[in-house]
Amino acid sequence: MTIEEILFEAEESMEKAAHFMSHEFAAIRTGKASPALVENIDVEAYGSSMKLKQLALISAPEPRLLVIQPFDASTVRDIERAINESRIGINPSVDGKIIRLPIPELSEERRRDLAKTVKGIAEESRVRIRACRRTAIDSAKKVQKDGKMTEDELRDTEAEVQKLTDKFVAEIDKQTAAKEAELMKI
């Protein structure tokens, strides 16, 4: 394994951890309607589990309303049941073949709870990034031990991996601060 391969794998792994966090943040409810809030809810339909985005068109025609239009009208009840069983805390209203999700205002206490959740997700992502750093450095040490890398190259590789780590941790901190600000904004 070369230095470039080690750095590439480390960066790719860290990028996946940051992307996963962004995806998790999108599912946390703020005061605004966002299709990302419900698109990954698992729905039992057609004898298997499917994501809501595979079964319906999800739109936000108003800032406080989500509209779900199933591709097949027979899945309306399945979608309604899945939304009720999910942890988003919004009661769906079925109107024929359309499901409406009115997004209520968040209380101050709920905003604080969601901010704690955001911090927890961010910390999990930081831990994943540190694990990627540890894996990359261990790989570099193994290559150095095999005699394919000098000690100076090992030190340089460790410094590059640390730069990548710092870059992605800073990105996580930036996204976390933005999400917390969005949550606390009334």
Summary of the structure (lengths in Angstrom):
residues: 186
radius of gyration: 21.8
end to end distance: 51.5
largest distance: 70.0
contacts: 544
relative contact order: 0.17
helix: 62%
strand: 16%
